[in-house]
Amino acid sequence: MIVRIKNCIFKIIYILVVLYLIIFIPTIWGQKPLVIISGSMEPTLKVGGILYYHEKNYSDFKKDDILVFKLNDHNISHRVYEVTGDGIITKGDANKSYDEILITEDRILGEGTNWCIPFIGYYADFIYRNKYLLVISIIVIIIDMAFDKKKKEVLDEKNT
């Protein structure tokens, strides 16, 4: 019974670590994840989802692109409402009016996709804030693999 519980726990840990790694695989191709924390872009971008964005030149933005920008300590994703000579005016899809702050080139992080992976952002954010859990999980997996290999070697020896 204890072995079954242990195996179940390890399977869950394996799945959670693999899921976390899958979330960050797109960074290899320059796609950065961003957890959606407000409903200003719903229904396009759901709260708790992950949006991927990539770098894009200021001059290449056009109306209806999703702009990811830094405002104080927050990363925000809103739709381009208008591109002016002084900056970019943005608006959240769910907002009634455009944003009052003009987004200048130095605030721009990149262009976001028109889709997000729902709910997975809660998990990614939790692990990101508690990185020690990821490290502990990886250590546990390595130890488990080492013991399984040792156990298999012992069993193979007995069978020969």
DSSP file with accessible surface (Angstrom, degrees, kcal/mol):
  #  RESIDUE AA STRUCTURE BP1 BP2  ACC     N-H-->O    O-->H-N    N-H-->O    O-->H-N    TCO  KAPPA ALPHA  PHI   PSI    X-CA   Y-CA   Z-CA
    1    1 A M     >        0   0  167      0, 0.0     4,-2.0     0, 0.0     5,-0.2   0.000 360.0 360.0 360.0 -44.0    0.0    0.0    0.0
    2    2 A I  H  >  +     0   0  142      1,-0.2     4,-2.8     2,-0.2     5,-0.2   0.889 360.0  53.7 -63.1 -38.7    2.8    2.4    0.9
    3    3 A V  H  > S+     0   0   83      1,-0.2     4,-2.8     2,-0.2    -1,-0.2   0.909 107.6  50.6 -62.9 -40.6    4.5    1.6   -2.4
    4    4 A R  H  > S+     0   0  193      2,-0.2     4,-2.2     1,-0.2    -1,-0.2   0.910 111.6  47.3 -63.8 -42.7    1.4    2.5   -4.3
    5    5 A I  H  X S+     0   0   88     -4,-2.0     4,-2.6     2,-0.2    -2,-0.2   0.933 112.7  49.5 -63.8 -44.9    1.0    5.8   -2.5
    6    6 A K  H  X S+     0   0   71     -4,-2.8     4,-2.7     1,-0.2     5,-0.2   0.936 111.5  48.8 -59.1 -46.7    4.7    6.6   -3.1
    7    7 A N  H  X S+     0   0   67     -4,-2.8     4,-2.2     1,-0.2    -1,-0.2   0.894 111.2  50.1 -61.9 -39.7    4.3    5.7   -6.8
    8    8 A C  H  X S+     0   0   70     -4,-2.2     4,-2.1     2,-0.2    -1,-0.2   0.931 111.2  48.4 -64.1 -44.9    1.2    7.9   -7.1
    9    9 A I  H  X S+     0   0   87     -4,-2.6     4,-2.5     1,-0.2    -2,-0.2   0.923 111.9  49.4 -62.3 -44.0    3.0   10.9   -5.4
   10   10 A F  H  X S+     0   0   34     -4,-2.7     4,-2.8     1,-0.2    -1,-0.2   0.889 108.2  53.4 -65.4 -37.2    6.0   10.5   -7.7
   11   11 A K  H  X S+     0   0  142     -4,-2.2     4,-2.5    -5,-0.2    -1,-0.2   0.925 109.8  48.4 -62.9 -40.8    3.8   10.4  -10.8
   12   12 A I  H  X S+     0   0   90     -4,-2.1     4,-2.6     2,-0.2    -2,-0.2   0.930 111.8  49.0 -64.4 -44.4    2.2   13.6   -9.8
   13   13 A I  H  X S+     0   0   33     -4,-2.5     4,-2.5     2,-0.2     5,-0.3   0.932 111.1  50.4 -60.8 -45.4    5.6   15.2   -9.1
   14   14 A Y  H  X S+     0   0   71     -4,-2.8     4,-2.7     1,-0.2     5,-0.2   0.941 111.9  47.7 -56.8 -47.6    6.8   14.0  -12.6
   15   15 A I  H  X S+     0   0  111     -4,-2.5     4,-2.7     1,-0.2    -2,-0.2   0.923 112.2  48.6 -62.5 -44.0    3.7   15.5  -14.3
   16   16 A L  H  X S+     0   0   69     -4,-2.6     4,-2.2     2,-0.2    -1,-0.2   0.897 113.3  46.7 -65.5 -40.2    4.0   18.8  -12.5
   17   17 A V  H  X S+     0   0   10     -4,-2.5     4,-2.5     2,-0.2    -2,-0.2   0.942 114.1  47.4 -67.4 -45.1    7.7   19.2  -13.3
   18   18 A V  H  X S+     0   0   77     -4,-2.7     4,-2.7    -5,-0.3    -2,-0.2   0.928 111.5  51.5 -62.3 -41.8    7.2   18.2  -16.9
   19   19 A L  H  X S+     0   0   57     -4,-2.7     4,-2.0    -5,-0.2    -1,-0.2   0.926 109.7  49.5 -60.7 -43.7    4.2   20.6  -17.2
   20   20 A Y  H  X S+     0   0   20     -4,-2.2     4,-1.2     1,-0.2    -1,-0.2   0.920 111.8  48.3 -62.3 -42.5    6.3   23.5  -15.8
   21   21 A L  H  X S+     0   0   91     -4,-2.5     4,-0.8     1,-0.2     3,-0.3   0.900 108.3  54.2 -65.8 -38.4    9.1   22.7  -18.2
   22   22 A I  H >< S+     0   0   92     -4,-2.7     3,-0.8     1,-0.2    -1,-0.2   0.889 102.6  58.4 -62.7 -37.1    6.6   22.6  -21.2
   23   23 A I  H 3< S+     0   0    6     -4,-2.0    -1,-0.2     1,-0.2    -2,-0.2   0.883 112.1  40.3 -58.8 -36.7    5.4   26.1  -20.2
   24   24 A F  H >< S+     0   0   56     -4,-1.2     3,-1.3    -3,-0.3     4,-0.3   0.475  87.7  92.1 -98.0   0.3    8.9   27.5  -20.6
   25   25 A I  G X< S+     0   0   73     -4,-0.8     3,-2.4    -3,-0.8     4,-0.4   0.907  77.5  64.7 -60.0 -39.9    9.9   25.6  -23.8
   26   26 A P  G > >S+     0   0   30      0, 0.0     5,-2.1     0, 0.0     3,-1.2   0.736  84.3  75.8 -59.5 -16.7    8.7   28.4  -26.0
   27   27 A T  G X 5S+     0   0   65     -3,-1.3     3,-1.6     1,-0.3    -2,-0.2   0.779  81.8  69.1 -64.6 -22.3   11.4   30.7  -24.5
   28   28 A I  G < 5S+     0   0  125     -3,-2.4    -1,-0.3    -4,-0.3    -3,-0.1   0.861 103.4  43.2 -60.3 -34.7   13.9   28.8  -26.7
   29   29 A W  G < 5S-     0   0  180     -3,-1.2    -1,-0.3    -4,-0.4    -2,-0.2   0.148 129.7 -94.8 -99.5  18.2   12.3   30.4  -29.7
   30   30 A G  T < 5S+     0   0   37     -3,-1.6     2,-0.6     1,-0.3    25,-0.4   0.550  82.1 135.1  85.6   6.4   12.0   33.9  -28.1
   31   31 A Q      < -     0   0   49     -5,-2.1    -1,-0.3    23,-0.1    23,-0.2  -0.808  38.7-159.8 -90.8 121.0    8.5   33.5  -26.8
   32   32 A K  E     -A   53   0A  75     21,-3.4    21,-2.2    -2,-0.6     2,-0.2  -0.830  13.4-126.3-103.5 138.0    8.2   34.8  -23.2
   33   33 A P  E     -A   52   0A  33      0, 0.0     2,-0.4     0, 0.0    19,-0.2  -0.542  23.2-173.9 -83.4 146.6    5.3   33.7  -20.9
   34   34 A L  E     -A   51   0A  19     17,-2.1    17,-3.1    -2,-0.2     2,-0.4  -0.982  20.4-134.6-139.1 125.5    3.1   36.3  -19.2
   35   35 A V  E     -A   50   0A  39     -2,-0.4     2,-0.6    15,-0.2    15,-0.2  -0.679  21.4-130.1 -81.7 129.3    0.5   35.4  -16.6
   36   36 A I        +     0   0    8     13,-2.7    12,-3.2    -2,-0.4    13,-0.2  -0.701  33.1 169.8 -81.2 120.5   -2.8   37.3  -17.2
   37   37 A I        +     0   0  121     -2,-0.6     2,-0.3    10,-0.2    -1,-0.1   0.466  56.2  49.3-113.8  -4.3   -3.8   38.8  -13.8
   38   38 A S  S >  S-     0   0   57      8,-0.1     3,-0.5     1,-0.0    10,-0.1  -0.936  71.7-129.1-132.9 163.0   -6.7   41.1  -14.9
   39   39 A G  G >  S+     0   0   32     -2,-0.3     3,-1.6     1,-0.2    55,-0.1   0.234  74.4 111.1 -92.6  16.0   -9.8   40.8  -17.0
   40   40 A S  G 3  S+     0   0   17      1,-0.3    54,-2.8    53,-0.1    55,-0.7   0.715  83.6  41.3 -66.5 -18.2   -9.1   43.9  -19.1
   41   41 A M  G X> S+     0   0    2     -3,-0.5     4,-2.0     4,-0.3     3,-0.8   0.247  94.1 162.0-112.8  13.2   -8.5   41.8  -22.2
   42   42 A E  T <4  +     0   0   74     -3,-1.6     4,-0.1     1,-0.3    -3,-0.0  -0.457  54.4  26.8 -72.8 147.2  -11.3   39.2  -21.8
   43   43 A P  T 34 S+     0   0   97      0, 0.0    -1,-0.3     0, 0.0     3,-0.2  -0.998 127.4  47.1 -88.8  -3.7  -12.7   37.3  -23.6
   44   44 A T  T <4 S+     0   0   43     -3,-0.8     2,-0.6     1,-0.2    72,-0.3   0.944 124.0  29.0 -62.6 -49.5   -9.5   37.1  -25.7
   45   45 A L  S  < S-     0   0    0     -4,-2.0    -4,-0.3    70,-0.1    -1,-0.2  -0.952  84.3-147.5-117.9 114.7   -7.1   36.7  -22.8
   46   46 A K    >   -     0   0   91     -2,-0.6     3,-2.0    -3,-0.2   -10,-0.3  -0.568  25.4-101.7 -85.3 143.0   -8.6   34.9  -19.7
   47   47 A V  T 3  S+     0   0   44      1,-0.3    72,-0.4    -2,-0.2   -10,-0.2  -0.363 110.9  24.9 -59.5 133.4   -7.5   35.7  -16.1
   48   48 A G  T 3  S+     0   0    0    -12,-3.2    73,-1.8     1,-0.3    74,-0.9   0.390  99.8 117.6  89.2  -2.1   -5.1   33.0  -14.9
   49   49 A G    <   -     0   0    0     -3,-2.0   -13,-2.7    72,-0.2     2,-0.5  -0.354  65.3-116.7 -89.1 172.9   -4.0   32.1  -18.4
   50   50 A I  E     -AB  35 117A   1     67,-1.8    67,-2.2   -15,-0.2     2,-0.4  -0.964  23.5-165.2-113.9 127.3   -0.6   32.4  -20.0
   51   51 A L  E     -A   34   0A   0    -17,-3.1   -17,-2.1    -2,-0.5     2,-0.4  -0.887  11.0-145.2-104.7 138.1    0.0   34.7  -22.9
   52   52 A Y  E     +A   33   0A  13     63,-0.5    61,-1.8    -2,-0.4     2,-0.3  -0.880  21.2 179.3-103.5 139.7    3.2   34.4  -24.9
   53   53 A Y  E     -AC  32 112A  21    -21,-2.2   -21,-3.4    -2,-0.4     2,-0.3  -0.939  10.9-160.5-136.2 158.8    4.9   37.4  -26.4
   54   54 A H  E     - C   0 111A  59     57,-2.1    57,-2.9    -2,-0.3    14,-0.2  -0.936  35.4 -84.9-135.2 160.1    8.0   38.2  -28.4
   55   55 A E        +     0   0  144    -25,-0.4     2,-0.3    -2,-0.3    55,-0.2  -0.337  47.6 174.9 -65.3 144.0   10.1   41.2  -29.1
   56   56 A K        -     0   0   44     53,-0.1     2,-0.1    52,-0.0     5,-0.1  -0.982  34.2-103.0-151.0 141.6    8.9   43.5  -31.8
   57   57 A N    >   -     0   0  110     -2,-0.3     3,-1.6     1,-0.1     4,-0.4  -0.380  27.4-124.6 -66.7 143.8   10.1   46.9  -33.1
   58   58 A Y  G >  S+     0   0   43      1,-0.3     3,-1.3     2,-0.2    -1,-0.1   0.884 110.5  54.7 -53.5 -43.1    8.2   50.0  -32.0
   59   59 A S  G 3  S+     0   0  100      1,-0.3    -1,-0.3    24,-0.0    -2,-0.1   0.655  99.7  62.4 -71.7 -13.8    7.7   51.1  -35.6
   60   60 A D  G <  S+     0   0   87     -3,-1.6    -1,-0.3     2,-0.0    -2,-0.2   0.531  78.0 106.9 -90.3  -6.2    6.2   47.7  -36.6
   61   61 A F    <   +     0   0    9     -3,-1.3     2,-0.3    -4,-0.4     3,-0.0  -0.489  46.0 177.9 -74.7 143.2    3.1   47.9  -34.3
   62   62 A K    >   -     0   0  127     -2,-0.2     3,-1.9     1,-0.1    18,-0.3  -0.896  40.2 -61.6-137.7 169.5   -0.2   48.6  -35.9
   63   63 A K  T 3  S+     0   0  119     -2,-0.3    18,-0.2     1,-0.2     3,-0.1  -0.183 118.8  20.0 -53.6 139.2   -3.8   48.9  -34.8
   64   64 A D  T 3  S+     0   0   91     16,-2.6    -1,-0.2     1,-0.3     2,-0.1   0.318  88.5 129.5  79.4  -3.1   -5.3   45.8  -33.1
   65   65 A D    <   -     0   0   14     -3,-1.9    15,-3.2    15,-0.1     2,-0.7  -0.454  65.9-115.0 -68.4 154.4   -1.9   44.2  -32.3
   66   66 A I  E     -ED  79 112A   1     46,-0.6    46,-2.5    13,-0.2     2,-0.5  -0.854  32.9-158.1 -94.3 118.1   -1.6   43.1  -28.7
   67   67 A L  E     -ED  78 111A   0     11,-3.1    11,-2.2    -2,-0.7     2,-0.6  -0.839   6.7-158.0-100.0 129.0    1.1   45.2  -27.0
   68   68 A V  E     +ED  77 110A   0     42,-3.1    41,-2.9    -2,-0.5    42,-1.8  -0.948  27.1 164.1-106.3 122.8    2.9   44.0  -23.9
   69   69 A F  E     -ED  76 108A   4      7,-2.8     7,-3.3    -2,-0.6     2,-0.5  -0.922  37.6-112.6-139.7 163.2    4.4   46.8  -22.0
   70   70 A K  E     +E   75   0A  90     37,-2.7     2,-0.4    -2,-0.3     5,-0.2  -0.828  27.5 178.2-100.1 130.5    5.9   47.7  -18.6
   71   71 A L  E >   -E   74   0A  30      3,-3.1     3,-2.3    -2,-0.5     2,-0.2  -0.946  65.5 -51.5-134.2 110.3    4.0   50.1  -16.3
   72   72 A N  T 3  S-     0   0  132     -2,-0.4    -2,-0.0     1,-0.3     0, 0.0  -0.432 123.4 -20.8  57.5-118.3    5.6   50.7  -13.0
   73   73 A D  T 3  S+     0   0  149     -2,-0.2     2,-0.4    -3,-0.1    -1,-0.3   0.235 123.3  87.1-101.4  12.3    6.2   47.1  -11.6
   74   74 A H  E <   -E   71   0A 108     -3,-2.3    -3,-3.1     2,-0.0     2,-0.5  -0.877  65.8-140.9-117.6 146.6    3.6   45.4  -13.8
   75   75 A N  E     -E   70   0A  58     -2,-0.4     2,-0.4    -5,-0.2    -5,-0.2  -0.915  29.2-168.2 -99.3 129.3    3.7   43.9  -17.3
   76   76 A I  E     -E   69   0A  41     -7,-3.3    -7,-2.8    -2,-0.5     2,-0.5  -0.917  16.1-156.3-123.1 143.5    0.4   44.7  -19.1
   77   77 A S  E     +E   68   0A  11     -2,-0.4     2,-0.3    -9,-0.2    -9,-0.2  -0.977  28.5 152.1-121.4 115.7   -1.1   43.4  -22.3
   78   78 A H  E     -E   67   0A  15    -11,-2.2   -11,-3.1    -2,-0.5     2,-0.2  -0.935  45.5 -98.0-135.1 162.4   -3.6   45.6  -24.1
   79   79 A R  E     -EF  66  91A  36     12,-1.8    12,-2.2    -2,-0.3     2,-0.4  -0.554  40.1-106.8 -83.3 143.2   -4.6   46.1  -27.7
   80   80 A V  E     + F   0  90A   1    -15,-3.2   -16,-2.6   -18,-0.3    10,-0.2  -0.569  37.5 176.7 -69.4 122.6   -3.1   48.9  -29.8
   81   81 A Y  E     -     0   0A  98      8,-3.2     2,-0.3    -2,-0.4     9,-0.2   0.819  66.5  -9.8 -94.1 -41.8   -5.8   51.4  -30.3
   82   82 A E  E     - F   0  89A  96      7,-1.9     7,-3.1   -20,-0.1     2,-0.6  -0.966  55.8-140.0-159.5 141.7   -3.8   54.0  -32.2
   83   83 A V  E     + F   0  88A  64     -2,-0.3     2,-0.2     5,-0.2     5,-0.2  -0.927  31.4 175.5-104.4 122.4   -0.2   54.6  -33.1
   84   84 A T        -     0   0   39      3,-2.8     3,-0.3    -2,-0.6    -2,-0.0  -0.689  45.9-103.2-117.2 175.7    0.9   58.2  -32.9
   85   85 A G  S    S+     0   0   82     -2,-0.2     3,-0.1     1,-0.2    -1,-0.0   0.763 121.1  45.8 -69.3 -25.0    4.1   60.1  -33.4
   86   86 A D  S    S-     0   0  132      1,-0.3     2,-0.3    18,-0.0    -1,-0.2   0.623 127.2 -58.1 -94.0 -17.2    4.5   60.4  -29.6
   87   87 A G        -     0   0    0     -3,-0.3    -3,-2.8    17,-0.1     2,-0.5  -0.983  64.1 -59.8 163.9-168.6    3.7   56.9  -28.6
   88   88 A I  E     -FG  83 103A   0     15,-2.6    15,-2.8    -2,-0.3     2,-0.5  -0.913  33.7-146.4-113.5 132.4    1.0   54.2  -28.7
   89   89 A I  E     -F   82   0A  28     -7,-3.1    -8,-3.2    -2,-0.5    -7,-1.9  -0.828  25.0-168.3 -94.7 130.7   -2.5   54.5  -27.3
   90   90 A T  E     -F   80   0A   0     -2,-0.5     9,-3.6    11,-0.5     2,-0.3  -0.774  13.3-171.6-119.4 165.4   -3.8   51.2  -25.9
   91   91 A K  E     -F   79   0A  49    -12,-2.2   -12,-1.8    -2,-0.3     2,-0.2  -0.959  25.0-123.2-155.7 134.0   -7.1   49.8  -24.8
   92   92 A G    >   -     0   0    0      5,-0.4     3,-1.2    -2,-0.3   -51,-0.2  -0.574  27.1-124.2 -73.9 142.2   -8.1   46.6  -23.1
   93   93 A D  T 3  S+     0   0   49      1,-0.3   -52,-0.2    -2,-0.2    -1,-0.1   0.844 112.5  44.2 -56.4 -35.2  -10.8   44.6  -25.0
   94   94 A A  T 3  S+     0   0   56    -54,-2.8    -1,-0.3   -55,-0.1     2,-0.2   0.548  95.6  97.5 -88.5  -6.7  -13.1   44.7  -22.0
   95   95 A N    <   -     0   0   54     -3,-1.2     4,-0.1   -55,-0.7     3,-0.0  -0.579  67.1-144.2 -85.0 147.5  -12.5   48.3  -21.1
   96   96 A K  S    S+     0   0  205     -2,-0.2     2,-0.3     2,-0.1    -1,-0.1   0.781  82.4  31.4 -80.1 -28.7  -14.9   51.0  -22.3
   97   97 A S  S    S-     0   0   81      1,-0.1    -5,-0.4    -5,-0.0     3,-0.1  -0.871  89.5 -96.7-128.1 164.0  -12.3   53.6  -22.9
   98   98 A Y        -     0   0  119     -2,-0.3    -7,-0.3    -7,-0.1     2,-0.1  -0.281  52.5 -85.2 -74.5 163.2   -8.7   53.7  -24.0
   99   99 A D        -     0   0   34     -9,-3.6    -9,-0.2     1,-0.1    -1,-0.1  -0.411  27.1-140.2 -70.3 143.6   -5.8   53.9  -21.6
  100  100 A E  S    S+     0   0  191     -2,-0.1     2,-0.5    -3,-0.1    -1,-0.1   0.675  79.4  84.8 -78.0 -18.3   -4.8   57.4  -20.4
  101  101 A I  S    S-     0   0   75    -11,-0.1     2,-0.5     1,-0.0   -11,-0.5  -0.738  75.8-136.0 -92.2 129.6   -1.1   56.6  -20.5
  102  102 A L        -     0   0   66     -2,-0.5     2,-0.7   -13,-0.1   -13,-0.2  -0.706  20.9-133.8 -81.6 126.2    0.8   57.0  -23.8
  103  103 A I  B     -G   88   0A   1    -15,-2.8   -15,-2.6    -2,-0.5     2,-0.2  -0.754  23.4-162.7 -89.7 115.8    3.1   54.0  -24.3
  104  104 A T    >>  -     0   0   48     -2,-0.7     3,-1.8   -17,-0.2     4,-0.6  -0.499  34.2 -99.6 -94.2 166.2    6.5   55.1  -25.4
  105  105 A E  G >4 S+     0   0  129      1,-0.3     3,-1.0     2,-0.2    -1,-0.1   0.829 118.3  61.1 -55.7 -35.5    9.2   52.9  -27.0
  106  106 A D  G 34 S+     0   0  139      1,-0.2    -1,-0.3   -37,-0.0    -3,-0.0   0.691 103.5  51.2 -70.8 -14.8   11.1   52.4  -23.7
  107  107 A R  G <4 S+     0   0   82     -3,-1.8   -37,-2.7   -38,-0.1     2,-0.3   0.620  85.0 107.9 -92.6 -15.1    8.1   50.7  -22.1
  108  108 A I  E <<  + D   0  69A  28     -3,-1.0   -39,-0.3    -4,-0.6     3,-0.1  -0.473  35.4 173.2 -75.8 130.1    7.5   48.2  -24.8
  109  109 A L  E     -     0   0A  49    -41,-2.9     2,-0.3     1,-0.4   -40,-0.2   0.716  56.3 -81.0-100.1 -33.8    8.3   44.5  -24.1
  110  110 A G  E     - D   0  68A   0    -42,-1.8   -42,-3.1   -55,-0.2     2,-0.5  -0.983  51.1 -52.8 162.2-167.9    6.9   43.0  -27.2
  111  111 A E  E     -CD  54  67A  34    -57,-2.9   -57,-2.1    -2,-0.3   -44,-0.2  -0.888  45.9-146.0-107.7 132.4    3.8   41.8  -29.1
  112  112 A G  E     -CD  53  66A   5    -46,-2.5   -46,-0.6    -2,-0.5   -59,-0.2  -0.504  19.3-106.8 -92.8 162.7    1.5   39.2  -27.6
  113  113 A T        -     0   0   26    -61,-1.8    -1,-0.1     2,-0.2   -60,-0.0  -0.402  25.7-118.0 -80.5 163.8   -0.5   36.4  -29.2
  114  114 A N  S    S+     0   0  100     -2,-0.1     2,-0.3   -63,-0.0    -1,-0.1   0.088  95.1  50.5 -88.8  21.3   -4.2   36.6  -29.7
  115  115 A W        -     0   0  133    -63,-0.2   -63,-0.5   -70,-0.0     2,-0.3  -0.961  63.1-163.1-149.2 162.8   -4.7   33.6  -27.5
  116  116 A C        -     0   0   16     -2,-0.3   -65,-0.2   -72,-0.3   -67,-0.0  -0.967  31.4-108.1-145.3 161.4   -3.6   32.3  -24.1
  117  117 A I  B     -B   50   0A  67    -67,-2.2   -67,-1.8    -2,-0.3     4,-0.5  -0.845  47.7-125.8 -91.0 111.9   -3.5   28.9  -22.4
  118  118 A P  S    S-     0   0   66      0, 0.0     2,-1.4     0, 0.0   -69,-0.2  -0.256  73.2  -8.4 -65.8 146.7   -6.3   29.2  -19.8
  119  119 A F  S >> S+     0   0  152    -72,-0.4     3,-1.3     1,-0.2     4,-0.7   0.046 101.5  99.6  67.3 -26.2   -5.7   28.5  -16.0
  120  120 A I  H 3>  +     0   0   33     -2,-1.4     4,-2.4    -3,-0.3   -71,-0.2   0.747  68.8  72.8 -66.9 -18.4   -2.2   27.3  -16.3
  121  121 A G  H 3> S+     0   0    0    -73,-1.8     4,-2.8    -4,-0.5    -1,-0.3   0.839  88.7  59.4 -64.5 -33.0   -0.9   30.7  -15.3
  122  122 A Y  H <> S+     0   0  131     -3,-1.3     4,-2.1   -74,-0.9    -1,-0.2   0.936 110.0  42.9 -60.0 -44.7   -2.0   30.1  -11.7
  123  123 A Y  H  X S+     0   0   44     -4,-0.7     4,-2.6   -75,-0.2     5,-0.3   0.942 114.8  48.8 -66.5 -47.8    0.3   27.1  -11.5
  124  124 A A  H  X S+     0   0    4     -4,-2.4     4,-2.7     1,-0.2    -2,-0.2   0.913 112.5  48.8 -61.0 -41.2    3.2   28.7  -13.3
  125  125 A D  H  X S+     0   0   49     -4,-2.8     4,-2.4     2,-0.2    -1,-0.2   0.917 110.4  51.0 -66.0 -41.7    3.0   31.8  -11.1
  126  126 A F  H  X S+     0   0  109     -4,-2.1     4,-1.2    -5,-0.2    -2,-0.2   0.945 114.6  42.4 -61.1 -47.8    2.9   29.6   -7.9
  127  127 A I  H  < S+     0   0   13     -4,-2.6     7,-0.3     2,-0.2     3,-0.2   0.908 112.4  54.4 -67.1 -39.8    6.0   27.7   -9.0
  128  128 A Y  H >< S+     0   0  130     -4,-2.7     3,-0.6    -5,-0.3    -1,-0.2   0.905 111.7  44.5 -61.3 -39.8    7.8   30.8  -10.2
  129  129 A R  H 3< S+     0   0  178     -4,-2.4    -1,-0.2     1,-0.3    -2,-0.2   0.712 121.5  40.2 -76.0 -20.9    7.2   32.5   -6.8
  130  130 A N  T >X  +     0   0   39     -4,-1.2     3,-2.1    -3,-0.2     4,-0.7  -0.461  68.3 158.9-124.3  58.5    8.2   29.3   -5.0
  131  131 A K  H <>  +     0   0  104     -3,-0.6     4,-2.1     1,-0.3     3,-0.5   0.762  66.2  72.1 -57.6 -26.8   11.2   28.1   -7.1
  132  132 A Y  H 3> S+     0   0  135      1,-0.2     4,-2.9     2,-0.2    -1,-0.3   0.849  91.2  59.2 -59.5 -31.0   12.5   26.0   -4.2
  133  133 A L  H <> S+     0   0   52     -3,-2.1     4,-2.5     2,-0.2    -1,-0.2   0.897 105.0  49.0 -64.9 -38.1    9.6   23.6   -4.8
  134  134 A L  H  X S+     0   0   27     -4,-0.7     4,-2.4    -3,-0.5    -2,-0.2   0.934 112.4  47.8 -65.6 -43.6   10.8   23.0   -8.3
  135  135 A V  H  X S+     0   0   85     -4,-2.1     4,-2.4     2,-0.2    -2,-0.2   0.938 112.9  48.0 -62.7 -46.0   14.3   22.3   -7.1
  136  136 A I  H  X S+     0   0   88     -4,-2.9     4,-2.7     1,-0.2    -1,-0.2   0.921 111.4  51.2 -61.3 -43.2   13.1   20.0   -4.4
  137  137 A S  H  X S+     0   0   30     -4,-2.5     4,-2.4     1,-0.2    -1,-0.2   0.914 109.9  48.6 -61.8 -42.7   10.9   18.1   -6.9
  138  138 A I  H  X S+     0   0   66     -4,-2.4     4,-2.4     2,-0.2    -1,-0.2   0.917 111.7  49.7 -65.5 -40.4   13.8   17.7   -9.4
  139  139 A I  H  X S+     0   0   87     -4,-2.4     4,-2.6     1,-0.2    -2,-0.2   0.933 110.8  49.9 -62.8 -43.8   16.0   16.4   -6.5
  140  140 A V  H  X S+     0   0   44     -4,-2.7     4,-2.8     1,-0.2    -2,-0.2   0.916 110.4  50.5 -61.2 -41.8   13.3   13.9   -5.5
  141  141 A I  H  X S+     0   0   17     -4,-2.4     4,-2.7     2,-0.2    -1,-0.2   0.928 110.5  49.0 -62.6 -43.5   12.9   12.7   -9.1
  142  142 A I  H  X S+     0   0  104     -4,-2.4     4,-2.4     2,-0.2    -2,-0.2   0.932 112.8  47.4 -63.2 -44.1   16.7   12.2   -9.4
  143  143 A I  H  X S+     0   0   84     -4,-2.6     4,-2.6     2,-0.2     5,-0.2   0.933 112.2  50.1 -62.5 -44.1   16.8   10.2   -6.1
  144  144 A D  H  X S+     0   0   10     -4,-2.8     4,-2.6     1,-0.2    -2,-0.2   0.920 111.0  48.7 -61.0 -43.4   13.7    8.2   -7.2
  145  145 A M  H  X S+     0   0  108     -4,-2.7     4,-2.3     1,-0.2    -1,-0.2   0.902 111.2  50.6 -64.2 -39.1   15.3    7.4  -10.5
  146  146 A A  H  X S+     0   0   60     -4,-2.4     4,-2.4     2,-0.2    -2,-0.2   0.923 112.5  45.8 -65.3 -43.8   18.6    6.4   -8.8
  147  147 A F  H  X S+     0   0  141     -4,-2.6     4,-2.8     2,-0.2    -2,-0.2   0.889 111.9  51.8 -66.9 -39.3   16.8    4.0   -6.4
  148  148 A D  H  X S+     0   0   71     -4,-2.6     4,-2.4    -5,-0.2    -2,-0.2   0.906 110.9  48.4 -63.1 -39.8   14.7    2.5   -9.2
  149  149 A K  H  X S+     0   0  139     -4,-2.3     4,-2.3     2,-0.2    -2,-0.2   0.935 113.2  47.0 -65.5 -43.6   17.8    1.8  -11.2
  150  150 A K  H  X S+     0   0  125     -4,-2.4     4,-2.2     1,-0.2    -2,-0.2   0.923 112.2  50.5 -63.3 -43.2   19.6    0.3   -8.2
  151  151 A K  H  X S+     0   0  125     -4,-2.8     4,-2.4     1,-0.2    -1,-0.2   0.908 109.9  50.3 -62.5 -40.4   16.4   -1.8   -7.4
  152  152 A K  H  X S+     0   0  138     -4,-2.4     4,-2.6     1,-0.2    -1,-0.2   0.908 108.8  51.7 -65.4 -40.7   16.3   -3.0  -11.0
  153  153 A E  H  X S+     0   0   92     -4,-2.3     4,-2.0     2,-0.2    -1,-0.2   0.913 110.3  48.8 -62.5 -41.0   20.0   -4.0  -10.9
  154  154 A V  H  X S+     0   0   64     -4,-2.2     4,-2.0     1,-0.2    -2,-0.2   0.926 112.6  47.9 -65.4 -43.4   19.4   -6.0   -7.7
  155  155 A L  H  X S+     0   0   85     -4,-2.4     4,-1.8     1,-0.2    -2,-0.2   0.896 110.5  51.4 -64.2 -40.7   16.4   -7.8   -9.2
  156  156 A D  H  X S+     0   0   83     -4,-2.6     4,-0.8     1,-0.2    -1,-0.2   0.886 108.8  51.9 -62.9 -38.9   18.3   -8.6  -12.4
  157  157 A E  H >< S+     0   0  150     -4,-2.0     3,-0.5     1,-0.2    -2,-0.2   0.899 109.6  49.1 -63.8 -41.4   21.1  -10.1  -10.3
  158  158 A K  H 3< S+     0   0  161     -4,-2.0    -1,-0.2     1,-0.2    -2,-0.2   0.838 108.8  53.3 -67.1 -35.6   18.7  -12.3   -8.4
  159  159 A N  H 3<        0   0  134     -4,-1.8    -1,-0.2    -5,-0.2    -2,-0.2   0.646 360.0 360.0 -77.1 -15.9   17.0  -13.5  -11.6
  160  160 A T    <<        0   0  149     -4,-0.8    -3,-0.0    -3,-0.5    -4,-0.0  -0.227 360.0 360.0 -96.7 360.0   20.4  -14.6  -13.2
